[in-house]
Amino acid sequence: MTRIAVAQIRSSIRKDDNLKLALELIRDSKSRGASVIAFPEFLMAYSPPEQSAEELCAIAETIDGPFVTALRNIAKQSEIQIVATIYEKFARPNRVYDTALWIARSGETAAVYRKLHLYDALGFRESDKFVAGSEWTPPVKADFGQAALMICYDLRFPELARLLTLAGADFLFVPSGWVQGELKVEHWQIMNRARALENGSYVIAPDQVGNIYIGHSTVVDPFGRTLIDMRETEGIEIVDVDLAVVNQVREKLPLLKNRRADVYELKNLTTKNA
C-alpha cells in the first residue's frame, strides 16, 4: 500500500509564492504519511491569457534551475517523491516547454516529460506560448510500481496512455490545468475514468482550481472507480493505492492480453463502398 498526496492549488502569477506553497504542502503531506505528492500543471505560475509569450519566457527556468533545485532539496530532506511541473526554457525565443518532472526520494530528477499535445482547441492556442515535446517518457520504476507522466490535454489521446501502459506503467500521473467551459467537468471525469479502465491502471490527476480551471482533482482505480474528487477545495487529499489492485484487475479483465495488435496496423485499413 502506498499513500499519495494529491495537491489541488490555485497558482498565482508569482513564482516565489507558488514555490513557498509547494514546500508547505510537501511538508504537510510527509507529516500525514504520504510517500508521493503530485502537483497540477502550471505549478510554477499561472499564465493569464493576456500574458505575452515573452513575459512567460522570463519566468521559465531550466530543469536544473532554482525552482526545481528547491523541490529536489526538500524531496531529499523529507524522503518523498514529487510530481512537479515547470515552464522549461527552450532554445527558440518566446516559446517554452510545458514540462512535468518525477523527483525521487534521493532528490534526483528521475524523469522529464515535455507535453506532447498542446491545447489548440475550443478557443485556446497553447502553441502561441509553448512548444510541443517530441517524445514520450518511459515509466519510472518507483518503489510502489511503475509510474508514468502525462499532462492535461494528453488525456484526450488514448494512444499515449496505452503506450505508457504497454511500456510497463501501473500508475498514470496526469498533472493538469483543465480549463472551464461547456461540459468540461464531464469530459474531465470521463477521460480520467476511461484511461484508467481501458488500461487497468491507476490515474492520479491533480488539477488547478480557480482562475480559469475546474478543480475536481481525482484519483481513479484500475476498475474505473473514482477514489477521490476534490471538487473546488484547495489543499491536499490523501489516497492509498495498491499495486495488487492493478494486478487483480488485469487478471480478471485482461484487456491488455486480449488486444488484437496483429490487425491494428493502419495498412490493414481500407474503405469499402456501402
Secondary structure by P-SEA (a helix, b strand, c coil): cbbbbbbbccccccaaaaaaaaaaaaaaaaaacccbbbbcccccccccccccaaaaaaaccccccaaaaaaaaaaaaacbbbbcccccccccccbbbbbbbbbccccccccccccccccccccccccccbbbbccccccccccccbbbbbcccccccaaaaaaaaaacccbbbbbcccccccaaaaaaaaaaaaaaaaacbbbbbbbbccccccccccccccccccccccccccbbbbbbbbaaaaaaaaaacccccccccccccccccccccc
